[in-house]
Amino acid sequence: MPIAAFITSVSLTGGTSYAAPTAPVGGEALGSHGLVSPEGVKKPPKSKATSYVIADVTTGNVLAAKDAHGRYLPASTLKALTALTLIPKLDKDRVIRPSRNACNQEGSAVGLSVKAKYKVEDLFRGLMMSSGNDAAMALAETNGGLDKTMRDMNAEAKRLQANDTVAKTPSGLDKPGQSSSAYDLALIARAGLANPDFKRYISTKTANFPAPKGKHYQISNHNKLLWRYKGMIGVKNGWTSKARASFVGAATRGGHTIVVSIMRHEGFFWDEVAKLLDWGFSVRGKATPVGKLVDPLPDPQAAPQPQASTSVTPAAQPALLDRAASKQTDSTRTVGALVIGGGLLFGLIWLAYGIRRKRGRSRL
């Protein structure tokens, strides 16, 4: 379902609610279910994907799209959001021992063991290279638990304006209510490419991975285009029986980066993605954009600006006292005068009482 179909309820007189359509994120044309491509250039290559987006990462220009905001199961492409959310939150050098729950996750796994210890950086490699559902759960638990991680991921999606995305798992395993779109996958990939660690994880072809008893074994990246396509950076592919095949990836040529995202593809998609990337490079700068990858919203948890020090040196104390005295108000002066006057009056009364007692004693 395209985001254009999402509505805001407007209450009118009589209590009846009517629907007001909302504009698709990135431009009106992106609300279409069909192919949207620019005039004056050749059409994009045919694809069996139900939905796709081709965009220029640098400018954010969407060059072509098909059902860009259609909501579909993302499968393991959702791991791109997991990584983007958690990389800034977790110390990559932190060492953890995964729980049995993490090690026993169903589906694709990097092979975590409760008998081994891992750096957080190892887990991110396992997540983005080997599509490890076990690594996804271990990262979520390291972040404070599954519930907290899902809140963090969905908050990050909203910050990116990836409003078609609802994360229910950190791995992308199918779950009712979980969704994303080709447009959102392109947004997430674009944001991830701006993070050096994210970019490093997705572009690594092979790496040594820890095993029990201090041993290691080699893992390799599941993105086949890292070996096949010139300038391929990577990102993430995914597949489940319900979601079918999905993919989001970016490549750089001649100093320009193109991102392609596809969802619900029924067959072998690698060659199709390569052709879509080729088309993107060929029309970049020549075609009128059909939409825009929007920029993220300001981070609500951005660190506040440091405040000036409130420590006081001995030399500054007299000046502070002078300023404090100069800031006395009329009310504080009045209260001070009453206190002093009351004290003097009490002293005079007590003095008079003492004199009378002394005179009384002298009469006896």
C-alpha positions as CSV (number, residue, x, y, z in Angstrom):
1,M,0.0,0.0,0.0
2,P,1.5,3.4,-1.0
3,I,1.9,6.1,1.7
4,A,-0.4,8.2,-0.4
5,A,-3.2,6.0,0.7
6,F,-2.5,6.7,4.4
7,I,-5.0,9.2,5.8
8,T,-5.5,11.7,8.6
9,S,-8.9,11.7,10.2
10,V,-10.7,15.1,10.1
11,S,-13.7,15.4,12.4
12,L,-16.5,17.6,11.0
13,T,-19.8,18.8,12.4
14,G,-22.1,15.9,13.3
15,G,-19.3,13.7,14.5
16,T,-18.6,12.1,11.2
17,S,-14.9,11.5,10.4
18,Y,-13.7,12.0,6.8
19,A,-10.3,11.2,5.3
20,A,-7.8,13.7,4.1
21,P,-5.0,12.3,2.0
22,T,-1.4,12.8,2.9
23,A,1.3,13.5,0.4
24,P,3.9,10.8,-0.3
25,V,7.3,11.4,1.3
26,G,9.7,12.4,-1.4
27,G,7.1,13.7,-4.0
28,E,3.7,13.1,-5.4
29,A,4.9,10.9,-8.2
30,L,6.2,8.4,-5.7
31,G,2.7,7.6,-4.6
32,S,2.1,5.7,-7.8
33,H,1.9,1.9,-7.9
34,G,3.3,1.7,-11.4
35,L,6.6,2.6,-13.0
36,V,7.6,6.3,-12.7
37,S,10.5,7.3,-14.9
38,P,11.8,10.6,-16.4
39,E,11.0,11.8,-19.9
40,G,13.7,12.2,-22.5
41,V,15.8,9.3,-21.5
42,K,15.6,5.5,-22.1
43,K,13.3,3.6,-19.7
44,P,14.9,1.6,-16.9
45,P,15.5,-2.1,-17.6
46,K,12.7,-4.5,-16.8
47,S,12.6,-6.1,-13.4
48,K,10.5,-8.8,-11.8
49,A,10.6,-6.9,-8.5
50,T,7.2,-5.8,-7.3
51,S,8.8,-2.5,-6.0
52,Y,12.0,-0.7,-6.6
53,V,13.8,2.6,-6.3
54,I,16.9,3.9,-8.2
55,A,18.4,7.1,-6.7
56,D,21.5,9.3,-6.6
57,V,23.0,9.1,-3.1
58,T,24.8,12.4,-3.3
59,T,21.9,14.6,-4.5
60,G,19.1,12.4,-3.1
61,N,17.4,12.6,-6.6
62,V,15.1,9.6,-7.3
63,L,15.8,8.7,-10.9
64,A,13.1,6.0,-11.3
65,A,10.7,4.1,-9.1
66,K,8.0,1.4,-9.1
67,D,5.5,1.3,-6.2
68,A,8.2,3.2,-4.2
69,H,6.0,3.4,-1.0
70,G,4.5,-0.1,-1.3
71,R,4.7,-1.8,2.1
72,Y,6.3,-5.3,2.0
73,L,8.0,-7.6,4.4
74,P,11.7,-6.6,4.3
75,A,13.4,-9.9,5.4
76,S,17.1,-9.3,6.2
77,T,17.3,-5.9,4.5
78,L,15.9,-4.7,7.8
79,K,19.3,-5.5,9.3
80,A,20.6,-2.3,7.6
81,L,18.3,-0.4,10.1
82,T,19.5,-2.5,13.0
83,A,23.1,-1.7,12.2
84,L,22.4,2.0,11.5
85,T,20.6,2.3,14.9
86,L,23.1,0.4,17.0
87,I,26.5,1.3,15.7
88,P,26.4,4.8,17.4
89,K,25.1,3.2,20.6
90,L,27.5,0.4,21.2
91,D,31.3,0.4,21.8
92,K,32.7,-1.7,19.0
93,D,35.5,-2.9,21.2
94,R,33.2,-4.1,24.0
95,V,33.5,-7.9,24.6
96,I,30.4,-10.0,25.2
97,R,29.4,-13.6,25.7
98,P,26.1,-14.2,23.8
99,S,23.1,-15.8,25.5
100,R,21.8,-19.1,24.6
101,N,18.7,-17.4,23.2
102,A,20.8,-15.4,20.8
103,C,22.8,-18.4,19.7
104,N,19.6,-20.4,19.0
105,Q,17.9,-17.9,16.7
106,E,16.2,-19.6,13.7
107,G,17.2,-18.9,10.1
108,S,20.5,-17.7,8.8
109,A,23.3,-17.5,11.4
110,V,27.0,-16.6,11.6
111,G,27.5,-19.3,14.2
112,L,27.6,-17.7,17.7
113,S,28.5,-20.0,20.6
114,V,27.9,-19.5,24.3
115,K,31.4,-20.8,24.8
116,A,33.1,-18.0,22.9
117,K,33.5,-14.3,23.4
118,Y,33.0,-11.6,20.7
119,K,33.7,-8.0,20.2
120,V,30.7,-5.9,19.2
121,E,32.5,-5.2,16.0
122,D,32.5,-9.0,15.3
123,L,28.8,-9.1,15.8
124,F,28.3,-6.2,13.3
125,R,30.3,-8.2,10.7
126,G,28.3,-11.3,11.4
127,L,25.1,-9.2,11.0
128,M,25.9,-7.4,7.7
129,M,28.2,-9.9,6.0
130,S,26.7,-13.3,7.0
131,S,23.2,-12.0,7.7
132,G,23.3,-13.6,11.2
133,N,20.0,-13.6,13.0
134,D,22.0,-14.8,16.0
135,A,24.3,-11.7,15.7
136,A,21.1,-9.5,15.5
137,M,19.7,-10.8,18.7
138,A,23.1,-10.6,20.5
139,L,23.4,-7.0,19.5
140,A,19.9,-6.3,20.6
141,E,20.6,-7.9,24.0
142,T,23.8,-5.9,24.3
143,N,21.8,-2.7,23.7
144,G,19.6,-3.4,26.7
145,G,17.2,-6.0,25.4
146,L,14.8,-6.7,22.6
147,D,12.1,-4.2,23.6
148,K,14.5,-1.3,23.9
149,T,16.1,-2.1,20.6
150,M,12.8,-2.2,18.8
151,R,11.9,1.2,20.2
152,D,15.3,2.5,19.2
153,M,15.0,1.1,15.7
154,N,11.5,2.5,15.1
155,A,12.6,5.9,16.5
156,E,15.5,5.9,14.0
157,A,13.1,5.1,11.2
158,K,11.0,8.0,12.1
159,R,14.0,10.3,12.3
160,L,15.0,9.2,8.8
161,Q,11.3,9.8,7.7
162,A,11.2,6.2,6.7
163,N,7.5,6.2,7.6
164,D,6.6,2.9,5.8
165,T,9.0,1.0,8.1
166,V,7.8,-0.8,11.2
167,A,10.4,-3.0,12.8
168,K,9.3,-5.9,14.9
169,T,12.5,-7.9,15.0
170,P,16.2,-6.9,14.8
171,S,16.9,-9.6,12.2
172,G,14.1,-9.1,9.7
173,L,12.5,-12.5,10.4
174,D,8.8,-12.3,9.4
175,K,6.5,-11.0,12.0
176,P,2.9,-9.6,11.7
177,G,2.9,-5.9,11.3
178,Q,6.6,-5.6,10.2
179,S,7.1,-3.7,7.0
180,S,9.3,-1.5,4.9
181,S,9.4,-0.1,1.4
182,A,11.8,0.3,-1.5
183,Y,11.9,4.1,-0.7
184,D,12.6,3.5,2.9
185,L,15.4,1.0,2.2
186,A,17.0,3.6,0.0
187,L,16.7,6.2,2.8
188,I,18.3,3.8,5.3
189,A,21.1,2.9,3.0
190,R,21.9,6.5,2.2
191,A,22.1,7.3,5.9
192,G,24.2,4.2,6.5
193,L,26.7,5.1,3.8
194,A,27.5,8.3,5.7
195,N,28.7,6.3,8.7
196,P,32.3,5.0,8.2
197,D,31.8,1.9,10.3
198,F,28.5,0.9,8.6
199,K,30.2,1.4,5.2
200,R,33.2,-0.7,6.3
201,Y,31.1,-3.6,7.5
202,I,29.0,-3.8,4.3
203,S,31.9,-3.6,2.0
204,T,34.1,-6.2,3.7
205,K,34.3,-9.3,1.5
206,T,35.8,-11.8,3.9
207,A,36.8,-11.7,7.6
208,N,38.0,-14.0,10.4
209,F,35.4,-14.7,12.9
210,P,36.0,-15.9,16.5
211,A,35.3,-19.4,17.6
212,P,35.5,-21.2,21.0
213,K,38.9,-22.0,22.4
214,G,40.5,-18.9,20.8
215,K,40.1,-20.2,17.3
216,H,38.7,-18.4,14.2
217,Y,37.0,-19.3,11.0
218,Q,36.4,-17.2,7.8
219,I,33.1,-15.7,6.9
220,S,32.2,-14.1,3.6
221,N,29.7,-11.4,2.5
222,H,26.4,-12.6,1.0
223,N,26.3,-9.7,-1.4
224,K,27.4,-11.4,-4.7
225,L,27.8,-8.0,-6.4
226,L,30.8,-7.2,-4.3
227,W,32.7,-9.7,-6.5
228,R,30.7,-9.1,-9.8
229,Y,30.0,-5.4,-10.1
230,K,32.6,-2.6,-10.6
231,G,32.5,-0.1,-7.7
232,M,30.0,-2.1,-5.6
233,I,30.0,-0.9,-2.0
234,G,27.4,-3.3,-0.7
235,V,24.5,-3.0,1.8
236,K,22.1,-5.9,2.3
237,N,20.1,-8.6,0.7
238,G,17.3,-10.7,2.2
239,W,14.9,-13.6,1.6
240,T,12.1,-15.4,3.4
241,S,9.4,-17.6,2.0
242,K,6.8,-14.9,2.7
243,A,8.8,-11.8,1.8
244,R,10.5,-13.4,-1.2
245,A,13.8,-11.7,-2.3
246,S,14.7,-8.2,-1.3
247,F,17.9,-6.2,-1.8
248,V,19.4,-2.7,-1.2
249,G,22.8,-1.9,-2.5
250,A,25.0,1.0,-3.7
251,A,27.9,1.4,-6.0
252,T,30.3,4.3,-6.8
253,R,31.7,5.1,-10.2
254,G,33.5,8.3,-11.3
255,G,32.9,9.9,-7.9
256,H,29.1,9.3,-8.0
257,T,27.1,6.8,-6.0
258,I,23.8,5.2,-7.1
259,V,21.6,3.2,-4.7
260,V,19.1,0.5,-5.9
261,S,16.5,-1.1,-3.6
262,I,14.1,-3.9,-4.7
263,M,11.3,-5.7,-2.8
264,R,9.4,-8.9,-3.4
265,H,11.3,-10.3,-6.3
266,E,10.4,-13.8,-7.3
267,G,13.6,-15.0,-8.8
268,F,17.4,-14.5,-9.3
269,F,17.8,-10.7,-9.0
270,W,21.6,-10.0,-9.1
271,D,21.8,-9.4,-12.9
272,E,18.7,-7.2,-12.8
273,V,20.1,-5.1,-10.0
274,A,23.4,-4.7,-12.0
275,K,21.4,-3.4,-15.0
276,L,19.4,-1.0,-12.8
277,L,22.6,0.4,-11.4
278,D,24.0,0.7,-14.9
279,W,20.9,2.6,-16.0
280,G,21.2,4.9,-12.9
281,F,24.8,5.8,-13.8
282,S,23.9,6.4,-17.4
283,V,21.0,8.9,-16.7
284,R,22.4,10.6,-13.6
285,G,22.6,14.3,-14.3
286,K,20.7,14.0,-17.5
287,A,17.2,13.1,-16.3
288,T,14.6,15.1,-14.4
289,P,14.2,13.5,-11.0
290,V,10.8,11.8,-10.3
291,G,11.2,12.4,-6.5
292,K,13.7,13.0,-3.7
293,L,15.2,11.0,-0.9
294,V,14.4,13.4,2.0
295,D,17.0,14.3,4.6
296,P,16.7,13.0,8.2
297,L,14.9,15.1,10.8
298,P,17.1,16.7,13.5
299,D,18.2,14.2,16.1
300,P,16.1,14.8,19.3
301,Q,18.8,13.2,21.4
302,A,21.7,15.3,20.1
303,A,24.2,16.1,22.8
304,P,23.5,19.5,24.4
305,Q,26.1,22.3,24.1
306,P,28.6,22.2,27.0
307,Q,27.9,24.9,29.6
308,A,30.5,27.3,31.0
309,S,32.3,26.2,34.1
310,T,30.7,27.4,37.4
311,S,33.9,26.9,39.5
312,V,35.1,30.1,41.3
313,T,38.7,31.1,41.8
314,P,39.7,32.9,45.1
315,A,40.5,36.0,43.1
316,A,37.0,36.1,41.7
317,Q,35.2,35.7,45.1
318,P,35.2,39.4,46.1
319,A,33.8,40.4,42.7
320,L,31.0,37.8,43.1
321,L,30.2,39.1,46.6
322,D,30.0,42.6,45.2
323,R,27.6,41.4,42.4
324,A,25.5,39.5,44.9
325,A,25.2,42.6,47.1
326,S,24.3,44.8,44.1
327,K,21.5,42.3,43.2
328,Q,19.6,42.7,46.6
329,T,16.0,43.7,46.0
330,D,13.9,46.1,47.9
331,S,12.1,43.2,49.6
332,T,15.3,41.7,50.9
333,R,16.4,45.1,52.2
334,T,13.1,45.5,54.0
335,V,13.3,42.1,55.6
336,G,16.8,42.8,56.8
337,A,15.8,46.1,58.3
338,L,12.9,44.4,60.2
339,V,15.2,41.8,61.6
340,I,17.7,44.3,62.8
341,G,15.0,46.6,64.3
342,G,13.3,43.8,66.0
343,G,16.6,42.8,67.7
344,L,17.2,46.3,69.0
345,L,13.7,46.6,70.4
346,F,14.0,43.3,72.2
347,G,17.3,44.5,73.7
348,L,15.8,47.7,75.1
349,I,12.9,45.9,76.7
350,W,15.2,43.4,78.4
351,L,17.4,46.3,79.6
352,A,14.4,48.1,81.2
353,Y,13.2,44.9,82.8
354,G,16.6,44.4,84.4
355,I,16.7,48.0,85.8
356,R,13.2,47.5,87.4
357,R,14.3,44.3,89.1
358,K,17.4,45.9,90.5
359,R,15.3,48.8,92.0
360,G,12.9,46.3,93.5
361,R,15.7,44.5,95.3
362,S,17.1,47.8,96.7
363,R,13.8,48.5,98.5
364,L,13.8,45.4,100.6
